[in-house]
Structure formats: C-alpha cells, structure tokens
Amino acid sequence: MKNLFLSQSYFDAWEDYERSLKKSSFIKWDYVILTASNEEQAAMYRGQIEERLQQRRLPSSTIYEVLPDPEGRRVGSGGATFNVLAYLAQREGKSEYHFKDKRILVIHSGGDSKRVPQYSATGKLFSPVPRELPNGYASTLFDEFMIVMSGVPSRFREGMLILSGDVLLLFNPLQIDFQNEGAAAISFKEHVDTGKDHGVFLNDGNDYVARFLHKQTVSMLRESGAVNDRGCVDLDTGAVILSTGLMDALYSLISTDGHLDQGKFQEFVNDKARISFYGDFLYPLAREAALEQFYQEAAEGVICEELISCREKIWQAIHSFSMKLLCLSPAEFIHFGTTKELLSLVTEDVSSYEFLNWKKQVMFSGVGDADFAAHRAYVGRRANVRKGAYLEDCFILGNTKVGEGCVISNLKLTGCIIPPGIVLHGLRLINGKYVVRIYGVEDNPKGFYKENDSFLGTSLSRLLSENDISQDTLWQDKDKYLWFANLYPVCDTMQEGIEQALFLYDMCHGRVAKEEIRQWKTRKRMSLYSSFYMADVNYSRSWKDELENRILASKFVNMLESGVYYKDAYQVFGSKGITEAIYRELLKDAQDAEFSLRIRIYYAVSRFMKEKDLEFDGMSYDYTEGLCFEGIQKEIFDNAVSKLRTANSFKICKDRVDVKLPVRVNWGGGWTDTPPHCNEQGGVVLNAAISLNGILPVQITVKRLEDYHIEFESTDIGVFGEIHTVSEIQDCHNPYDSFALHKAALIACGIVPLYGDASLEDILKRLGGGIYLSTQVIGIPKGSGLGTSSILSGACVKGIYEFLGADISDDEIYGIVLSMEQIMSTGGGWQDQVGGLTNGVKFITTEPGIDQEIHVEKVHLSDSVKEELQERFAVIYTGQRRLARNLLRDVVGSYIGARPESIQALKEMQPLAALMKFALERGSVDEFAELLNRHWELSKQLDQGSSNTCIEQIFLSCQDLISGRFIAGAGGGGFLMVILNKGVTKQQLKDRLHEIFQDSGVDVWESAFIWD
C-alpha cells in the first residue's frame, strides 16, 4: 500500500513538474539556490542548470543561482546559509522585510563527497539516480529534487525550504501545511534500526521538536521516548522550512540597519567557526535546548572560541523561535551515503523501487543482462561484465573483463582486466593531464593510517611497509588518511592513468618489481582530495554528453536493426529528439553498418529532420534521404555492373529485327519484387500478359545502318537523335533523357562499355555496321500501371540479341533488364519485364539476396478457366494519368522505416499471390476474385495514394456488376482491373461507365490474355 501511495504521489509530482514548465499561473519557486564548495564546482553546477534551461526542463521564471563558499574556504553549511541570505537581501535591494512573499528553495550541495569520491568533482547533487525520466533524460538527484519539490511552493506562503544534497525524499506535498513563525522540520517515520544511523527528532507531544538525537543507539532512542509503539522514529531528513521572520532574525546577525555588514558577515562566515546549519541553526529551536549544552554540541570543524562566540549570538537571535515537526507518512528517505551503499542501492536494492520505475540499467547500450547495473554506459560485444558491477559514464570495449562488484566511472576501458570489488574512476585535470583513482568498494577514504586504513584488499600501512614507501611519500602536510594520500600518478593520457591505477593494485598485492616501485615513487602523484580540486569539471560534462549521445545513437540503431518502426524508435531520444551531435554519431554508425541497416539509419534520420524542419551541419533532410535511396541504387547497381556482358565476338546478323510484346497485369505480390524488400525478404508475384485493343503495344525495331554511327528514335513521342561517340551513350543515368533506355540497352547488352574511353566507330566496324534503335508504346498513355517501360527494356534486349544472332534465354534477359534499370537510375522491381516477355499467367519468385535470381513458373490453367477468365476479366481506363508523385520512395520508405501497416501488408501479399495461383489452378475464379479484393485492401494499407476519389467512384458505380477489383501497377490513376460477376458482359460494364462518366475518358478497353 505504501508503494502504491508513493507511486501515485510521484506521478502527481511529475504532473506538477510539467505544469510548472508550461503553466504561467502555477505557483513556482521564486529562487532555487545551490551551494557549492568552490568556484569550479559552482561553474559546473551553473552549466548543468543552464543546460536544463536550454532544454526547457526548468521553469524559466524562477531565478537560479549557485553560491560557492566565499574564497573557496569551507565555511560550513550554516556559513553557506548566511551567504544565501546575504545574496537574497542584496538582490532584493530592500532595507527591511528582505524575504517577504518569496518562496525559496536552497539545496546544500557543497560537500567534498569523501565517502563517494567519484562524485567529488561534479558534486553528489548531480550524481545519477537509476531512472530514466518520462521525457527521456537520465535522472540525477537534482532532477528528482526539482520534480518532487514542484508542488511544495503552493503549500506555504513565504519562506525558505532547505534540503541536504545527498538525500532523496519521496512524499506527497499535500501533507505539508506550514503557516507558522519559526521553522518546520520535515520528518519521515522510519524504523529505529534506520534511525540509529541518522538524526532523529524527539516530539514534545505537541508536534514540536523537543530535542535532536544524532546517531544514538537503539537503546538510547528507546529510553528517550523517541521510538513509537511500532518501532519507528521521526527521522531527520535534512529538509527544513524557515519562516521569513526567522530568516530576518538570522540576517540581522550579518547586517546593520538592514544592510549587509561585511565585518559581521566575516565573523560568521569563515573557515574557523565553520557554522553548521543543522547543528548551530536548528539546535536553539528545540524546546528542551539549553545554552550550555549548545556550546558543547559537535561542530562541523572544531569547537573554538570563534564558534562559541557565534553560537552565543545565534542563540540570542533565534532561541525565541520554535520548530514545528511535520511528520509525513507514507514517505521514503533514500540516502546516497558511501560507495558500498551506492553499489548496493543500484545493484540490489533498486528492485525495491521498481514502483518508481527505477531499474538496474539506465541509458545503457550494449551486451549484458540484468546481473550488473549501468547508468549512461556502453558495453561492446566482446566485453565481459560480472555480476554486481556498476558501470557509470563509461565505455567498456574490446576484451575488457570487469570483475564482480566493481564500480567503473568516467572511463573508456579497452582490453583491460579489472579485479573484483574495486572502484576505478577517471578524471581529466584542468592542465589537460589525467588521473585515474583506484580504491576498494569497502575502503573508507576517511580511515586514518594504521587505524582503519583498508586499501585494495590490504591496508595502507602494509602497502607502505611491503614496498618500502615512507609516510612522507604519501602525505606532506595533510592528515594521514586515504583521502589525502598521494597515490595516483599524473598521466598524459587516460589509458596511461588506467595502467598506473592497475599497477597500484599490483603493488598492493606484491606483484611488481623494485625498480618499478622506484620509478613510481619519482612520479608526480595526486590524492583523492587534490585531484578533485584540480578536476576539469567542464570536460566531465562534455564527456558525459558525448557518451550519452553515443549511447542514444546506439540504442536507436539497435531498435532499427531489430525492426522497430522508426517513429517508435524516436522515443529513445525523449523530448530532445535527434540533436546535431547525435546526428553526427548516427552518420558514423551508418557508414560502418551493413547495407540493410545503413539505409534504415539514413531514412529514419531524414524523416526526423523533415518532420521537425531541421538542418544539421548545413544539410537538410534531402541529404540523408538521398544517402538512403542512392545507397539502395548503388548497392544494386554495383552488382548489376559486375554482371555486364561484352559483345566483342558478336556480329550483326540481321538487317532488321522487330519485336512486339504484350503488357502485364499484376494480380498478387506487387511491391514485394521491389528493392530492397526483394533483396531482404525475397519476392513473390503473380501476373499475366495481355494485349490491348487487339495489338501487342510494346514495340521496338533494330536496323543495320551503312554509316558507322547510332540513331535513336522514340516514335511514340516523335524524338530522333544521332550518336557519334561512346561518351554520349555513357551519359545514360538521367531517367528524363528521352534516349536513356536506348543507351542503357546498348550498354547492358555489352555493345558499349559503361566506363572508359572507346571509339564508337571502331566498335561499330567490328559489329559490321551502324545501329538504328527505335521504340514505341502504341495507344497506351504514360502512367498506365501496365509496366510498359520495363517491358520496353526487355523488348530492346530481346531485339538487340536477335539482331546480333546471339542465343539468349528469357531468364538471361530478365537479369539484363534489371541491370538496365539500375544503369538508368529508375530502380523499381522485376515483375514487369517478366510479365511482358513471358506469355500466360506466371508465378514468379526470388530468394533474398542482392543478386536476384528470378524463377518463373508458368501457371497451367484448364481451357475452361482460361475461357472464364477471358470473359470475366476486364480493364478500365480511369481517364487520368497516375499523379506524378514520389511513389516509389514513399512505399519503399515505409518498408525501410518499418511502418507496421506496410510491413504487415507486404508480409500478407506474398502468401496471397500463392493462394491466387492455387485458386486459379483449382478453377475457382470467384475465389480468385475474393483474393484480389483482399489484395486491394492491402495495397491501400501499404500506400494510401494507390486510390483516390475517382477510382473509388468508378468501383462504386459498378459494384453490383463485379466480384473482384484491383489496380494496375501502383495505382493512383492509369488502369483498373475487375472480375465481372458471372453472367455480366463487358458491354454491360462499358454501358454503365458511359452512363455515369460519359465522355470523361473512363472506359473499358478491349483486352485479351496471351497464352502460349
């Protein structure tokens, strides 16, 4: 029940967060202020905030500020709070009531993160949380704070909420109600076993804080009355609300007459007093607090005269205020404490937070299973990551082996073997050098030398004694514990840093030579502490951005490779979509990918750019779209070119050859013969050859010329031309050239080379004369859908080889025509030429592969079926040419992009063609008609442009006369096909169409099947 409540509370918080971004009237924080340990850390925090503002992930009306400890000195959380009050008063510019009507969120985040050193440089506040946000971003503690706290401003009128930057709180803001003067501590009910390791509030019985109990034993907590009858205590979450009156009282300690007094400010804000917010500001507010005891309370630094003086003045200023206890339940307190606790949280305890969508692997790409945790990590195919490891902001490549229970952070590992139970963390320094820090997961960076100094499976004291290392080698003027030990060599590269870190591990285990130890002693080295202060935090951010872009690109590519619809795959990028940096990564992936994946990457990127009207690197969507479709054409073209013949041994054998061929009508499987579908899935088509209006309309003529030149003619459009050079013929890739087909035919048949210099006159002399080649399609308008252009190519090949006296099979002609179409850059499939070159009804198939071997099976029909088909089959001209639109790219693109409707349609079309064949062989024309209707619906599903209002009106006007309907070719115009009801004549259909459409051009054309 608790999890259900918190899950709903978090969902509500997300909705509040989204409203804070979009709704101007939503009550928001006036200020969000982060504290930092130094200016470098502050700069990193500012960069993180600015990035989120640019991404519109933070309310723009809120004022954001990051305040480092003055002059980089550690002034304590109380000193940092005084610094916040000074900033607010100066910004508001008032002489009194500086904080009136302001809602302020302060997150104390200036710690060194000694217990989790990998977060020292960037700050624990921006450490990962094992969750991907609904907007697609990997979450951090800061993001969770901003989400969970979005609803809090509406729960109090004015004041300041202060949070601890290493504690994540989950609760429902509706439980908060604070209108009092003084302070309010937000407390959660937790079991006493948890409370003993944290601070606990003692309730005075009236919901005010009586005393603070910090890290007391279970028995002491029970004796004090802090444990209720369910064994729970009021846990100090570090979240405290201060009223504006209390804020004014505190500000009075560092101001004179309402204006900041630098002398007073420096008295309270310095590295000697190191005032604590939780110890020095809150203790006086407890109802049972005593001044003398206050003097003795533990300090952030050391108890000194300066601190005692400050405590006395703080007591006098604020002891009259009290602290309300706001106990929220159900609620959850998640403390990001030590490295060991972090590792346990992300690898084991994460399952306890599945109700919040926490998971082991976030922003992860690569191989592996759920046995290890990852956050913004990329694992290569050959890498091996063992159980219980945690990968964070890293690449794991090559044959790298990561041991069980390791933490790897901010590194690129290639071919490394990482022992179990260690932390390996890389840092780039501000001088461009690198340091890789290594220590054990269970090592305590605050453990003193010879007391609690475990280190990498041994101890610091044993490391020194067994390797003859003096204490002065590791510590000069700092306390002697791991945090300050100068163990880590400064290196020129990160790879060298990794090697040196593993060398240190070997030193700990006695596996290095004395000379190597001597060299290690001479190197410049840094500690966890000094490397953190010298870290280049801006580089750390850019590294994470680069890594995230790589991971997102990889996840996107993996989704495309697994057949996910490209629009669904976009979701991996969340609300930010494809950025220019990700675009560059995807183009690299495409260049390295095999053909099928490469074209899908290009296509998906082009669609995103088109939909969002984006340009990347000065290129618009048509650049990547071109890479996709030109890539398809080139792959098939290169294969076609490799198979081109040469006709060096041929001679002209006939003075004239005429070829006349029928057109084809497509029945089943259309589009499955089109690249790249047929190359990846194979193709299955059922079609037939017919004459129109009593003639075979596709005609070519080849003649010998006395002069050694070439003449081309397109008789049906009245175009004639003479060719005298090979280069003129080689210029054949423009499909709008009236003689592109003629040129491609001479090249595909081996008469003229595709590339290189040659003399056309010499070629023709060797053949025995010039060549005249004319083409025409009689009586059929362009855009008919009857395959005339491909059949015309087949007629040219057939005629040229007969002209040269070469014996060639239809199967060979099919392949040559495929080459022709690639030479002309027209693309398209292979069914048209088969439909026109081979008579009768054909069942045509190919296996997957770039080299398409076409298998043609003639469908043997009884005479009665042939007769019934001839009587009941009719073609209708729509009176309109197919619209000139990019049909091929639309349909092929929908297949490449894995549009579900297209994939389903193409998948069903292939068996449908086989079922049509079966129906005809069984003699069931009615069943065949029903299958045509099903195919028609699939065609519309594949391409909505295959039909239009005119086509639908034609079918509607004669629906009582027909039992089957379909389109010729791609549709959108040209010819339609119908199967008439039994007993209905073509004349009846013709009369009906004339009655409705009159002289619009809609008519039944005479057609006849061409049988053997």
N, C-alpha and C positions, 0 to 999 in steps of 0.2 A: 504493500500500500504506500509506504514511504517513497519507493522508487517511482510509482505511478504519479504521486503528487509532485515530486521533483521534476519528473519528465515533463508534465504539463506546465509546471512553473517555468521551466527553461524554454518551452515552446512559447509561452506568453512573453517571456523576456525577449526572445528573438523578434516577436511581433512588435514589441515596444521599441526595440532597437531599429527595426526597419521604419517604424513611424517617425522615430527621431531623425532619420535621414531624409524623409520625404515630406513630412507634415510640419509646416512652419508654426502652427499653433500648439504643437506637442511641447510639454514642459521639459526643458533640457537643462543640462549643467551650464551655468554661465562661464565657469572656469574648470578646466581639467589641468592639474599641475602635477608634474612628476619631479621627484628629487633624484639627483644623481651624485655619484661620488666625486667626479671631476669633470672638467670641460670636455674631455674626449668622450666619456660615456654619455654626457649630455648631448653632444653633437650626434652621436649615434641614435639616441632616443628621438631627437628632433627629426632626423632623417626618416625614422620609422613612422612618425606621426605625419610628416609631410607626404610620404608615400601613400598613406591611407587616406589623407585628404584628397590627393590627386585621384585616387581610385574611388572616391566618394563613399568611403567606408566609415567616415566620422561626420557628425553633424557640423556643417560649416559655420554655423552661427556661434558655436562655442569657441571661447578663447583658450588656446593650448599653450602651455609654457613648460619648459624644462629648466629647473634651477639646480645647478651643481653646488656642492659645498663651497663657500667663499674661499677663493685662492686654492682650491683643491685640498684644503685641510679637513680632516674628519671631525666635524663639529657635532656629531650625534644626531639622532632623529628629532630631538627637541630643538637643537640648533637649526636644523633644516626647516622645522616648522616655523620658528621665528623668521627665518629667511623668506618663507612663503608669505607670512603676514606682512613683512616689510614690502615685498613685491606688490601685494594686493593694495595696500594702503597707498603706495606711490602711484600705482596705475590708476586707481580710482580718483586720486587727487583731492580728497576731502580732508577737512580739518577734524571732523568727528563722524561718528557712525560710518566708518570706512567700509563696513561689510554688510550694511543694511540691504535687504532684498536680494542678496546674492546667494546662489547655490553653488557651492564649490566642492569639487572632488580632488583630493590630494592622495597620491599613491607614493608612499615612501619606498624608493627603489634604488637607494644609493649604496647598498652593501657591496662588499668585496666578493661575496658568494664563495667564501673559503671552503664550505663543505661540499659545494658542487663547482669545482674550479673551471669546468668547461664553460660556465656561464659568467665568469668573472668579467671578461672583456665586454660582452654585449649586454650584460645585466640579466638577472634572473627574470625580470619582468617580461622580457621578450623571449623567454625560453618556450619551447614547444609544449603544446597540450595535445594529447593523442586523439585529435578530432579534426575532421575536415568540415568547415563551416558550410551551411547551405548555399553560400554564394561561391563555393569552390575554392576558397582560400584555406591554407593550413592554419590552424588556430595557434595562438600564443596566450600566455597568461594575460597580457594586456588586452587582447581581443575579448577574452572571456570577461574581464572586468568591465569593459565598455558595454558588453551585451547584458550581463547580469544586472549592472547598475543603471541601465537605461530607464527603468521605471521608478527609481528611487527619488529623483528630484520632485516628483509630484507628491511625495509623502511627507515633506516638511517645507515650511515657508521660506526659511533662510538659514544659512549656517554652512558648516564645512564638514564633509564626511572624509575621514582619514582612514586609509587602508594600508595594510602591510603588503609589500610587493611580492611576497613568496607564499601567499595563502590564497587559494581559490575558494570562494564562498558560493554555495548554491542555496537559494532560498526564494521565497515569494515576496516581492517588495510590498505587497498589500498588508503584510504582517507588521510593517514599520509604521509607527504613528508617533512622531516626536514634535511637540509644540512647546516644550519646556525651556526654561533657562538652565544653563549649565551644560552638561554633557549627557550623552546616551551611549552606552556600550552595547554593541550588537553581539549577542551570545547565542551559541547553539548548545543544545543538550547532547552531550557525548558521554560514553561510558567512562567510568572513573579510570579504567586502565589506559584510556587515551589521555584523559585529563592530567594524569600524573607527569606526563612528558611536556605539558604546556602550562600556560597560565589559566587560573580558574578564579571566577568571581564568587564571593560569598554574598548571598542575598540577605538583606537585613529583614526580610519578611514583608516589606512593603514595595518590593521590586526596585530597590535602590542598592547600589554597591556598598556593602559594609566593609569588606576588606579584599585585597588582592592576595592570592595564594599562588606563588610561582614555583612550578616543578616540585611540588610537595609529594611525599609518599602517599600511597593509598590510605594507610592507617591515619596519617595526619589529616588528610582530606576528610576522612570519616569523623575523626574527633572534632574537627572544626565545625561540623554540620553542613559541609558543602555537598554531601552526597545525598540524593533523594532516595525514596524507597524503591526506586527502580535501578538503583546503582549508577545514576547519571549525575553529572556535574554541569554547571554553567560555564562552558568553555570560553576563554578569551580568544576571540577570532582576530583581534588586531583591528577591527572596524569600530570606529568611534565617531559620533557626531558631536560637533561643538556648536553651541548657540552663538549668535553674533555677540551677545553680551559677554560670554566667556572669551571670545576672540578679542573683543575690545580690552578686556582686563589683561590678557596676555600681551597685547600690543602696547599697552601702557608701560610695560616694563622696558621697552626698547624705544620709547618715544617721549618727546617733551612737547606739551601743548598740541598733541595730535600729529606732530611731525616726527619722522624718523630721527632719532638721536644716535649718531654713529658711535659715540662713546658708550652709551648704554647697550647698543647693538653688539659691539665687540665684547662687552663684558659677558653677554650671554651666548654669543655665537663664536666659539673658539675651540681649539683642539685640546685645551686643558680641561675645561669644565665638561665638555662633551655631553651636554644635557640630553637626556633620553625623553622622548615623547611619552613612552609608556611608563617609565619609572618616575620621571620628575614632574610631568604634567598631570598624570592621572592619579597618582598616589594621594595627593592632597584632597581629591574629590571624594575619596572613600569616607563613609560616615564614621568609621571607627579609627580613622587615620590619626596618628599622633606625631607632632613635630619632631620630638627627639628620635622616634623610630625612623622618621623620614630621613634624618641626617645619616642614618646607618644603612639605608637601603642600597642594594647593589647598584653599581654605576656602569654605564657603557664603557667608560675608560677606567680611571681610578678615583677613589674618593680623595679629594684635595680641598684646600682652603677655598679655591675659586668655585668649586662645585658647591661647597657648604654655603657660601655667600649667596649663590644663585638660588639654591633651594629655599633659603630663608625668605628671599624676596618673592619667589614664586608662591610659597605658602601664604604669605600675607595677601597676595593679589587674588588668589583664586580659591582659598580654602572655604570661603563662604558659599561657593557653588557646590552642587552635588551631582552625582552621576546616576542617571536612570538606567535600569537594566532592561534591555529589550531582548527577551528570550524568544528566539524564532524556532519553530518546530512544525513540521519536519524540515530539516535543513542538513547540509553536508559541508564538512570542513576538510579540505584537501591541502595538506602541507607539502610543499616541494622542498624537502629538507636536505638530506645527504645524498651522495651519489648512489649508495646502496638502496636508499628509499626510492629514489627516482627509477632505478633499474627495476625494482620490484613493482612499482606502480605501472610502468609501461609494458612489462612482460607478463606479469601475473595478475596484479590487482585490477588491470584495465577491464577485465571481464565483469567486474563488479559495477562498472559504469557504462555497460552496454546500453542502458536505458537513456543515456545521454549521447548515444552514437559514437562513443569512444571505441577505438579499435587499435589493434597492435600495429598495423601498417597504414600510415597516412602519407599521402603524396609520395607513393613508392612505386617504382617501376623496376621490373627485373624478375629473376627467377627466385624461387624460395617458397616456403609455405608459412604457416602461422606460428612456427616454432620460435621465431625471433621477431623483435619489434623494429620498426623503422619509421623515421619521420624525415621526409624530404631526402630520400636516399635512392641511389641507383645501383643495382646489383647485376653484373654481367652474367652471361650464360655459364661461364666456366667457374665462377666463384662458388665458394662453399662457406655458408654462414651457419654456425652451430646454434643449438637450442639456447634460448635465454639471452642471446646477444641483443644489443640495441645499437642501431645504426642511425646516425643523425647528421644531416648536412654533409653527406659523403658519397663518393663513388667507390664501389668495390669491384675491381676489374681484374681481368686475366685469371690466373690460377690462385688468386688470393684465398687463404683459409683463415676465417675469423673464429677464434676459439669460443667455447661455451661461456656465457655470462660476461662477455666483453662489452665495453661502451666505446664506439668509434665515432669521433666527432670532427667535422670540419676538415676532412682529409680525402685525398684520392689515393687509394691503395691499389697497386698493380703488382701481382705476383708475390705478395707478402704472406708470411705465416705469423699470425698473431696468437700468442699464448692465451689460455683461458683466464678470465677473471681480472682483466686489466682495463684501464681507461687509456685511450690514445687520442690526444686532442691536438690539432694543429693550429698554429697562429702565424699570421704574417705580421711583421713588425712595421712600425712607421718608417724605418730606414730601408725597407724593402727586403730585409732578411727574414728568415723563418725559424721558428722554434716549435718542436713537437714535444709536448709534455706527456709523460707516462707515469702512471701510478696504479696501485691496486684499487679495485672497486671498494674494498672494505678498509682501505687506508684512511687514516684521519689526518688531513692536512694541518690540523691544529694540535696534533700529538707531539709532545716535547721529546727531544732526544734522550734516549735511554729510559724513557718512561712509557710512552705509548707511541712508539715510532715504527710501527709495522710499515713495510715498504716492499711491494712487488714479491710477496711470498717469503720475505726475510725481514730484516729491520735495518733502519738507517745505521744503527750502531754496528751491526755486523757488516754492512756494506763498507763502512769506513775501515774497520779493523782488518777485514779479509783482503782488502785491496790497497792497504797502506795509504789511506786518504786521511789527511789531517782535518780537524774540525774547521780550521781557518780556510781550507779549500772550499768548503760549502757555505760557511757563514762568516761574514766580516763583522758588521755592526748591528746585526739583527738577532732577534730571539731564535734560539736553536730548535726550530721545528720544521716540518716538511714544507710548509707554506713559504718559508724564506730560504730553503736550501737551493744553492746554485748547482743544479744537477743537469740542466738541459742545454747542450751546445747550441750556439747561434750558427745557423747554416745558410748557405747561399740559395738552396732550393728546398722545397717541401720534401722531395724524395730523400735528400740527404738528411733532413731532420727526422724522417721516419727511420732511416737506417741507424741514426745515432740513438734514437729512443730505444730501439730493439737491442742495440749494443749495451745500453744501460741495463736493460733487463738481463742480458747475458752476464754482465758484471755482477749483478746481484746473485747469480747462480754459479759463479766461478767458472765461466766458460770462455774467458778472454785471456790473452797473453799479457805479461807485464809491460811489454813495450807499447801495446795498445792502450793500456791504462795510463802509462806515462804521457802518451800523446793526448789522451782525453783530458788529463789534468792541465795541459797547456792551452787548451781551447777556451775561448770566451764562452761563458755559460750564464744562464739566467735561471731564476727561480719561478715558481708558480706566481709569486707576487710581482716580481719585476717584469716578467713577460706580459702579464695582464696590463700593467701600466704602460707598456711600450706597444701594445697591440694596435694594429691599424683597423679600427672598427669599421671604417668605410669600405675597406676591402672585404671584410667579413660580410657586409651587406651585399656587395656586388657578387661575391662567391655564392651566397645563398640564392640570389636572383638567377644567376647563371645555372645553378643546379636545379632550381625549381623549373626554369624554362626547359632544361634538358629532360627532366622527369615528365613534365606535362606533354612535351612533344613525343616522348617515347610512349607514354600511355595512350595518347591519341593514335599514334601509328599502330600500336598493338591492337587497338579496338578496330581500326580499319582493316587490319590484316585478318582479324577474326570474323569479319563480315558484318560489323555493326554499321547501321545506317549513319552516314556522315553527320547528319543533323543531330542524332543522338550522341555521337562521339564528341560533338562540340561541348557537351555538358562537362567534360573533364576540365575545361578551362574556367568554369564558373562564369560569373558576371563580367570578368575582364576580357574573355574571349581570346582570340589569337592576337598577340602583340607583335610588333616588328621583330623583337628579339626571338620570340617563338617561331615566327615566320622563317627566320634565318635557320633555326635549328631544323625545322621541317624540310626546308630545301636541301639541307645537308643529308638528312635521312633519305630523302627521295633519290638523291644522286647515288647513294650507297645501296639502295634497295633493288631487288629484282623487279622485272618488268611489271608484273601484276600489281605489286604493292606501290611501285613508283607512280604509276598513273593514278592510283587512288589517292595518294597523298596530294599530288598536284591538283586533282579535281576538287577534293574537299577544301583545300586552301583557296582555290579560285572562287568557289561558291560562297565561302565566308566573306571574302573581300568584296564580292559583288553585292551580297545582301547588305553589308554594312557600309558600302561605298567607301572602301579604304584603298589607300595606296601604301605600299611598303617599298622602301629603297627606290622610290620614284617610279615604281611599276604598278599598274592597275591589274584588275583581276584577269584581263585577257592575256596577260603574260603567262601566268601559271596555267590558265586554261589551254593556251597554246602548247605549253610543255606537255600537258596531258595528251591531247589529241595528236599532236605532231609526234609524240613518243610512240603512240599506237601505230601511226602510219610508218614511222621509221623502222620499228621492230619488224613489221610485216614486209615492208619494202626491202629491207636488207636481206630477208630470207628469200624474197622473190628474185632479187638481183642475183643472188648466189646460184639460182637455178636457170638463169637466162641461157638460151641456146646460141650457137653460132651457125650461120648458114654458108660457111666458106665453101663447102663442097657442092652446094646446090646450084642448079642452072634453071633458067626459065624454060619450062617445058610446054606451056600452052600460051597462045596469043591472047586468049581471053577466058576468064572464069566468071561466072555469075553464081551468086549464092542467094537463095531466098529461104528465110526462116520464119516460123510462127512466133507469136508472143506467148508468154506464160501467164497462167492464172495460179495464184498461190492459195492453197487451202489450209494447210496446217504447218505450224512451226515457224512461220515467218518471224524474223528478227533473231531467231536462235542461230542463224547462219552468219551473223554479223560479228566482226571482230570488236572487242576482244572476247565476247561471250563464247563464240565457237572455239577460240583458242584455249579457253579455260575450262569450258564445260562440254565442248563438242556441240554439233548442230544436228537437228532432225527436221526435215522439211518434206511435205507432200505437195506436189504441184503438177500441173498438166499443160500441154501445148495446145494452142487453139489458133485457128485463122480468124480473121475479122473481115466481114463484108466480102467473103468469097476469095480473099487473097492472103498470101503469106507476106506480111507487110514489111518485114525487116530484110533489106536487100543491099547487096554490095556488088561491085564489079571491079575486077582487076584485069588490066590490059598491058601488053608489051608496047613500049614506045621505041621508036627508032633512035631518038636522041637520048643521050645519057644524062637525063635529069628525071625528077619525080614530079608528077602532077597529082594534086589532091582536089577532090570536089565533094561538097556536101550538096547533093542535088535537091533535097527537100527544102533547103533554106537558101539555095541559089548562090553558094560561095565556091570560088575556084582559086587555086593558087599553085605556083611553081616553086620547086625547091631545088637548089643547086649545091648546097653544102650540107655536110653532116651536122654541123653545129645548129643549123636551123631545125633539124629533126630532133636533136638532143634537147632543144628548148621545148619540152613536152609536158612540163609539170603544172601548167596553168589549165585547170579544168574549163575555163571560159574561152580558151582558144578553140576556134571552130575546127581546127585540124588536130587537136590534142589526141583524139582517138586514132587518127590515121598514123600519126607519128609513133605513138606508143605501140601500135601493131607492128610496124617495121622493126622497132627495137626488140619487142618481146619475141618476135619470130627469128631474131638473130641476123637480120639483114644489115642493120646499122647498130654499131656499138652504143651503149648508154653513155660511156665516158671515153675521153681520149680523142686525139686527133686522127682523122682518116680522110681520105679523098672519096667523095661520093661518086665521082666519075669512075675511079678505079673499081669501086665496089660494083657499080652497075655494069661495067665492061666484063667483070668476072662472071656476073649473072647472065649476061648476054642481052642486055637492053635496059631501057628506062622503064619506069613503072608508073602506071596510072591507077589510082585507087579512088573510087567514088563510093559514097554511102547514101542511103536514104531510108526513111521510115515513112511508108505511104499511108496517108489518111489518118494517122493517129496523132492527136495533139500531144505536145510535151506535157510532162506531169501526169501521164495516164495511169501510172502504177502497174504497167504491164511488163516492166523490165526491159524496155526496148534498148537502152544504152548498153547494158551488159550483153544482151543478145547480139547487138550490132558488133560489139567487140569480138564475140565468138564467131560471127559471120566473117569478119575480116581475117581472123586467124585461119579459119577453115579454108577460105578462098585463097589466101596467100600460099599456104602449104600445097594446095592443089595446083596452083599456078607454078610452083617450083617442083612439082612432081614428087613431093615428099609424102610418104605414107604415115599418117598420124591418127591416133585413136581419139575418140571423144574425150576419154579420161585425160589425155595429154592436153587437149585443147582447154579443158576446164582449168588446169593449172596455169597455162599460159595466159588465159584471160584474167585470172587472179593477179598475175604479175603486171599485166597491162593496167589494171585499175589502180594498182599501187604506184606505177610509173606516172599515171595521170593525176595522182593525189585525190582520186574521187572516193576511195575507201569502199564501203559497202560490203555486202556478203557475196556468197557464191551461188545462191539458188537460181538467179535469173538466167545466167548463161546455160545452166543445166536444163532449165525449163524450156528454153528455145532450141537448144542444139539436139536434144533427145526427145523424140515423139512420145506420145502417150502420157499416162499417169506415172509419176516417178516417186519413189520413196528414197530420199537422199539423206545420207548420214555422214558425219565425220567424227573422229576421235579428238579429244583435246590435244593441243599442240600448235606451235607456231606454224609448222608445215602442215597445212590441211590436205589430207588425202581424201578425196571425195569418192564415196561409194554410192553408186546409183543402182537401185533395184527397180526394175520395171514391174508395175503392179498389174498382174494378169486378171483381167475382168472378163466375165462372160459376155457374149454378144448381147444378151438381154439387158445387162446392166449398162453396157455402152449405149445401147439404144435409149434406155430410160434416162440416162444422164444427158444425152444429146437433146431429148425432148424437154427435160425439166430444167436444165441449166441455162441461164441467161445472163448477159452482161448489160449493164445500164450505164450510159454515159451521163455524168452529173451536170454537164453543161458548163463546168468550171474546172480550170486547171488547179492542181494542188497548190495551196498557198506557198509562196517562196519563203519558207522559214527554216531555221536551222534544225530540221527534224532529226537528222542523224545524230547530231551532238546531244539533242535533248534526250533521245531514247538511250543512246549508248551511255550518256552521262548518268541517267537514272540507274542503269545497271552498275556502272563503276562505283557510284555513290551508295550502292546497296539500299536504295529506296525499297522498303518492304513490299509495296504493291507491285513494283517492277520485278523484283526477284521472284515473287510468287507467280506472277503471270508467265514469266519465261520458263519457270520450272514446270508449270502445268501445260505449256504449249507443246513441249516435246512428246510426252505420252499421248497428248490429244491427237497429234499427227499420226501416231501409230494406231490409235483407235479408229481414226478415219479410214486408214488403209484397210484395217480389219473389217470395218463396216462395208466398204465397197467390195472387198473380196467375198464377203458373205452375201452380197447382193442387196443390202439394205440401204437404199438411197435416203429413206426417211431418217434412219439413224445417223447417216452421214450429215443430213441437214441439221439435225439437233446439235451435232458436234460443231458444225460451222457456227451456229448461234452462240455456243459456249465460247468458241474462239473469238468471236466478235466482241463479246464482253471482256475477254482477257486483253484484246487489243486496245480497247478503250481504257482499261485499267493501266496498261503499260504506257499509253500515250493518249491523253485526253484530246489532243489535236487530231486524232485519227478520224473523229467525227465532227460534225458541225450541224447547224440548224437545217441547212439544205439537205444534207444526207439523211438526217432523221426524218425530215418531211417526206422524202422520197420513199423511205422504208415504210413510214406510217401510211402513206397513200395507197400502198399495195399490200398491206399486211394480211388482208384476207385472201390474197392470191398466192402467197409464198409460205413455205415452211422453213426455209433457211436463208440467211443473209450474211454477207461478208463484204469486205473491201478489197480492191485490187491494190497490192503494194502497201504503202504506208498509210494510205487514206488521206483524208482532208480535202479530197477532190478527185478528179480522174474518173475511173470506172468503179462500179459496184457489181457484185455478183449475187445472184439469188438462185435458190432452188424452188421451182414452182410447185404448188400443190398438184397432186395427181389430177389429171383432167383439165387443168388450166393450160391454155396455149400462150405462146409468146405474143401472139397477136392481141389476145385479151390484155396482157400486161402492157403492150405498146399503146393500145387504145386508152387504157386507164391513165397512163402517164401523159399522153397527149391531152386528154380531157382536163387534167388538173394543171399541168405545166405549160401546155400549148406550145408556143414557138420559142421557149427558153433554152432549148438545146438538150433538155432531159429526154433521153430516148433509149429504146432497146436497139442494140447493134446486133447484126447477124453474126453468129459465131458458130464454129464447128470444131470438134476435137480432131486433132491429127493423130490418128492411130498408126501403127506400123503398116 
